[in-house]
Amino acid sequence: MGICKQLVETMQAGAEGILIKNLTIGLGYTAVCTDDGGIGIAYTPKSNKGGCSVLPPNEDYEDKPASEVLQLLLSDKELHRTIGLALVNALNHAQAVNFPEDRSNSVMFDTLGITEGTRIAMVGQFAPILASLEERGALVEIVDKGKGVGDEQQLKEKLGSWAHVAIVTSTSIINNTLDDLLASMGKDVRVALLGPSTPLLKAPFQGKVHILAGTVPMDSEATLRAVRQAKGTPVIQRFSKKTMIVVE
């Protein structure tokens, strides 16, 4: 069963009786607020729209049941999956706010066992953490299709036979590549799913991912303002808790 389907099944019961209060689709991130006070964000994919509408005129998700909107995570459209993933994070918000902070990523690095000579395959270029990894003496190979960095096929081969650790962007859920990437992992590779879109839920990732590192908004109004104004991760994280959980 794919990760998106497992996320939907995990959150379906908790979505019953909840309504979508606000949907804000910014150029950088999308935010969903629920009527029970939850808020979640996910990366907004680049639009290839042919007209003036990104979503069709008949699609309006505000005031709709969260249990129905959750099904967007199973859509073949990236923007639908973004909305669905942001909703997952909103539904999980009340639990995620209690997770410990790891703003410097040091707990994550220690848990992954990153030391001198650790071979890391990075899917998605996380520039802010790259310097920290290199300070520890890690060897990092990067692929980021959107930025034209690295060779995707070569990195898949490294995931299977070279890497000790894989750091994977959670936008791989949105672009529907995560299942394929996880299938490429060697059996001893320690996997971290990283980024503001990351759903901090253990059950869907059991036996596949070791660490989930994400962003939990703590100030809803400031987060929505940042999303509306097309701000990126550094700004959004000013109003958020940067946290991680160990799946195993």
C-alpha positions in Angstrom: 0.0 0.0 0.0 1.4 3.4 -1.0 2.2 6.1 1.6 -0.6 8.5 0.5 -3.2 5.8 1.0 -1.8 4.9 4.4 -1.9 8.6 5.4 -5.5 8.8 4.4 -6.4 5.6 6.3 -4.5 6.8 9.4 -6.3 10.1 9.5 -9.8 9.2 8.2 -11.4 8.5 11.6 -9.9 11.7 13.1 -11.2 13.8 10.2 -14.9 12.9 10.9 -16.9 15.9 12.1 -14.1 18.4 11.3 -14.6 21.1 8.7 -12.1 23.1 6.6 -12.1 26.6 7.9 -9.5 28.2 5.6 -7.5 27.2 2.6 -4.7 29.5 1.5 -2.6 28.5 -1.5 0.5 30.6 -1.7 3.3 30.5 -4.3 5.6 28.8 -1.8 3.4 26.9 0.6 -0.2 26.0 1.1 -1.9 26.2 4.4 -5.1 24.5 5.7 -6.9 25.5 8.9 -9.6 23.3 10.4 -12.5 24.4 12.6 -11.0 22.7 15.7 -8.0 25.0 15.6 -5.6 22.9 13.6 -3.2 24.3 11.0 -0.9 22.5 8.6 1.3 23.4 5.7 2.7 21.7 2.6 4.8 22.8 -0.4 3.0 24.4 -3.3 4.1 22.8 -6.6 4.9 25.0 -9.5 1.8 25.6 -11.7 1.7 24.8 -15.4 -1.8 26.2 -15.8 -2.9 27.1 -19.3 -5.5 29.7 -18.2 -6.1 32.1 -15.3 -7.4 29.4 -12.9 -5.1 27.0 -11.0 -8.1 25.1 -9.5 -11.3 24.7 -11.5 -14.1 27.2 -10.7 -16.2 24.5 -9.2 -13.7 23.4 -6.6 -14.2 25.2 -3.2 -13.0 23.4 -0.2 -13.7 25.8 2.6 -16.5 24.7 4.9 -16.3 21.2 3.4 -15.9 18.1 5.6 -12.3 17.2 6.2 -13.1 13.5 5.7 -14.0 14.3 2.1 -11.1 16.8 1.4 -8.6 14.2 2.8 -9.3 12.1 -0.3 -7.4 14.7 -2.4 -4.2 13.1 -1.2 -5.1 10.2 -3.6 -5.6 12.5 -6.6 -3.3 12.4 -9.6 -3.0 16.2 -9.5 -0.1 17.6 -7.5 -1.9 20.6 -6.1 -4.7 18.3 -4.9 -2.1 16.2 -3.1 -0.6 19.4 -1.5 -4.0 20.3 -0.1 -4.5 16.8 1.2 -1.1 16.7 2.8 -1.6 20.2 4.4 -4.9 18.9 5.8 -3.2 15.8 7.2 -0.8 18.1 9.1 -3.7 20.3 10.3 -5.6 17.2 11.6 -2.4 16.1 13.4 -1.6 19.6 14.7 -2.8 19.1 18.3 -0.5 16.1 18.7 2.5 17.6 16.8 2.7 20.7 18.9 3.8 18.5 21.8 6.8 16.9 20.0 10.3 18.1 21.1 12.1 20.8 19.2 15.2 20.1 17.1 15.9 23.5 15.5 19.6 22.8 14.9 19.0 19.3 13.5 21.7 18.0 15.9 19.3 15.4 17.5 18.4 14.1 14.1 22.0 13.9 13.0 23.0 12.1 16.2 20.0 9.7 15.9 21.0 8.9 12.3 24.6 8.2 13.4 26.1 10.8 11.1 29.8 11.0 11.8 33.1 11.2 9.8 32.7 9.2 6.6 29.0 8.7 6.7 27.7 8.4 3.2 24.5 10.4 2.7 22.2 10.4 -0.3 20.1 13.6 -0.3 17.0 13.8 -2.4 16.1 17.5 -2.5 18.9 20.0 -1.9 18.7 21.2 1.7 21.3 23.9 1.6 20.9 25.0 5.2 21.8 21.6 6.6 24.5 20.7 4.0 27.2 22.7 5.7 26.4 21.0 9.1 26.6 17.6 7.5 30.0 18.4 5.9 31.2 19.8 9.3 30.6 16.3 10.6 32.7 14.9 7.8 29.9 13.2 6.0 30.0 12.5 2.3 26.9 13.8 0.5 25.5 13.1 -2.9 22.6 15.3 -3.9 19.9 15.1 -6.5 17.2 17.8 -6.9 15.3 17.5 -10.1 13.6 20.9 -9.8 17.0 22.7 -9.4 18.7 20.6 -12.1 21.2 19.1 -9.5 22.6 15.6 -9.8 21.6 12.5 -11.7 18.4 10.8 -10.5 19.2 7.3 -11.8 22.7 7.4 -10.3 21.4 8.4 -7.0 18.8 5.6 -7.0 21.7 3.2 -7.5 23.5 4.8 -4.5 20.4 4.4 -2.4 20.6 0.7 -3.0 24.3 0.0 -2.5 26.3 3.1 -1.4 24.4 5.2 1.1 24.4 4.7 4.9 21.8 7.4 5.3 19.1 8.9 3.0 17.7 12.4 3.6 14.6 12.7 1.5 12.4 15.8 0.9 8.8 15.4 2.0 7.8 17.1 -1.3 8.4 13.6 -2.7 4.9 12.8 -1.3 3.4 15.6 -3.4 5.2 14.7 -6.6 4.4 11.1 -6.0 8.0 9.7 -6.0 8.4 8.7 -2.4 7.1 5.1 -2.8 9.6 4.5 -5.6 12.4 6.0 -3.6 11.7 3.9 -0.6 11.6 0.8 -2.8 15.1 1.7 -4.0 16.6 1.8 -0.5 19.2 -0.8 0.6 18.0 -2.7 3.6 20.4 -1.0 6.1 19.9 2.6 4.9 18.7 4.9 7.7 16.0 7.1 6.1 14.9 10.6 7.3 11.9 12.4 5.7 12.6 16.1 6.0 10.9 19.4 5.3 7.9 21.6 6.3 5.4 19.3 4.5 6.4 16.2 6.5 3.5 14.5 8.2 4.6 13.7 11.8 2.8 10.4 12.0 4.5 7.1 12.8 2.1 4.5 11.5 2.2 5.1 7.7 6.0 5.0 7.7 6.6 2.1 10.0 9.4 -0.2 8.6 10.2 2.3 5.8 11.4 5.6 7.4 13.4 6.0 10.6 13.0 9.7 11.3 10.3 12.3 10.4 11.4 15.9 10.7 8.9 18.6 10.1 7.6 22.1 10.9 4.6 22.7 13.2 3.1 26.2 13.1 2.7 27.7 16.5 1.3 31.1 15.4 -1.5 30.5 12.9 -2.1 34.1 11.9 1.6 34.8 11.3 2.0 31.6 9.4 -1.0 32.4 7.1 0.4 35.9 6.5 3.7 34.4 5.5 2.0 31.9 3.2 -0.1 34.7 1.6 3.0 36.8 1.0 4.8 33.9 -0.7 7.5 33.6 2.0 9.7 30.5 2.2 10.8 28.1 4.9 13.1 30.5 6.9 10.2 32.9 7.5 7.6 30.3 8.2 9.9 28.6 10.7 10.1 31.8 12.8 6.5 31.1 13.8 6.8 27.4 14.1 8.4 24.6 16.0 11.0 22.6 14.1 10.7 19.1 15.4 11.4 15.4 14.7 10.2 12.1 15.8 11.8 8.6 15.6 9.5 6.1 13.9 11.2 3.0 15.2 
